[in-house]
Amino acid sequence: MLDRIFDGSLMPHGHCLLWRWDLLFLHLGGDLLTVMAYSLIPFGIFYFIHKRKDLNFNGIALLFAAFIAFCGASHLAGLINVWHGYYFIEGVIKFATGVISIVTAVCLWRLMPTLINIPSIDMLKQRNTELENLRAELEESNKSLEEKVKQRTLELERQANTDTVTGIASRFAIMDRLSRCYMAYQRYHHPFSILMIDVDHFKDINDNHGHQTGDKVLHDLALCIEDNIRKTDSVGRYGGEEFLVILPETAAEQACELADRIRIAVEAMTLTNDIIITCSIGVATISRGISDDGLISQADKALYKAKNAGRNQVVSYTKKIANEA
């Protein structure tokens, strides 16, 4: 058996290619380069599979590596057979190469649908472009939504802080302003005063002219009050026909002067249907030991005193009023 394996009597190349240097160079050089290449390719395949653990092609990679290795072995046998005719060994190697080649080809064709579905570079670029476009659209939609939410929030804040009838600050907003003035007073001891304004006999306007006319009167009255206070002052609708004015950095005497100016301006207003209105005003000034709610109570008592005194008057809260109450 060994004699048959190593029998070199068959010399199909014609006695070692006649020992011509040019033929020897071409065949030996080509086989040597092929053997070197076929030796490196399997290592490249295994290195690729080792790095790309996401690709589950280990079986087909092993077949390709074996196929290439056996191809390299057949060329190596041909290289040796120039001097030693081991053609039986070379035949076994070629036969094994053929078997492995067939198995590899069958497995490759069975794997073809999976290989075809692998995205190409151009396809990945296209998908990436589509994702970038979608991301840009999403960002634009988010910006638009945020802007709408911001606008809606501002609108709700405006609705919450603005009285719908008069267009001035709502009760919530003017009380918040009063609370902030009170906190500033507690910290810095800056005096401030408030005015509680009530329209005299306002029910008669609603009864004789209707509530729409009454709302128009309240709107015009609010504008009149705004025109006669300072920029640093604040006015809001406290409820019904009552208005609250906050006067920062204002002592009682100054507050009474401003209240009387408002009273005179209201009496001089020209209203729809030749309606003439007057108002009563209660004045209260912050003092030590008085809370913001207490200040409102003092202004109410002063307003009540003005109405009992005949209306269309300005009354400032005093200890005398407190004793009467």
C-alpha positions, 0 to 999 in steps of 0.5 A: 500500500505504501508503494502504491501511495508513493509510486511516482512512475506516472509522470503526466507532466513529461519528465518534470517539465523537461527541466526548462527553467521558464516552465519551472519558474511559472509552475513553481512560482504560481503554485507557491503563491497559490499555496501562500494565498490559500494558507492565509484566506482560512485565517482571514475567514476565522478572524472575521467570524471571530470579530463579527459574532452577530453573523451566524455563519460558522458552519459555512465559514468552516466549509469555505476554510476547509475548501480553500485549505484543500485547494492549497494542499493540492497545489502544494502536492503539485509543487512537491510532485515536480521532484517526487511523484506522489500522484496518489496522494495528490489525487486523494487531496483533489478528490477530497477537495471536490467533495468539500467543494460540492458540499460547500456549493450546496450549503451556499445555495441553501444560504443564498436567500439569507445572504441576499437579504443582508442589506447592502451598503447603498441600502444601509445608506438609504435607510440611514437617510430615511431615518435621518429624515424621519428624525428631522420630521419628528424633531420638527413635530416636537418643536411644533407640539412644544410651541402649541403647548407653550401657546396653550399654556400662555393662553390658559394663564392669560385666561386664569389671570384675566377677567373676561368681562373687564379685561383687567386682572382676575381675582386670582391674579390680583390676590397673587399680586397682593400676596407678593406685596405683603411678602415684600413688606415683611422682608423690606418693610415697604408700606403699601395700601389697597383700595376696595372700590364698589359701584353704587346701586349697580343692581339698578343698572342690571335691572333697568338696562340688562346684564350686557349693559351692566358688563359694558359699564364694568368694562368702562369702569375698569378702563377708567380706574386703569387710566387714573392709577400709576404704572406701578399700581395694579387693579383687578376685579375682586368680584361682582362690581367690586374692584381691588387696587394695590398701591405699592410704596404708598402711605394712607394719605397718598392712597386717599388722594388717589382714591378720590381722584378715581372717584371723581373720574368715575362720576365724570364718565360718559357711559352708554344710555346716558348712564351715570355711576358713582363709586364708594371706596374703602382705603386700608394701609398695611401696618405691623401685625396685619396680614394680607387677609386682614388688610382686605378685611380693613378695606371692606370695613372702610368701604362699608362705612363709605356706603353707610355714609351716603355712598360716592365717598372715600373712607380710610380705615381707622381705629374708630371704624374698627371699634364701631365694627 
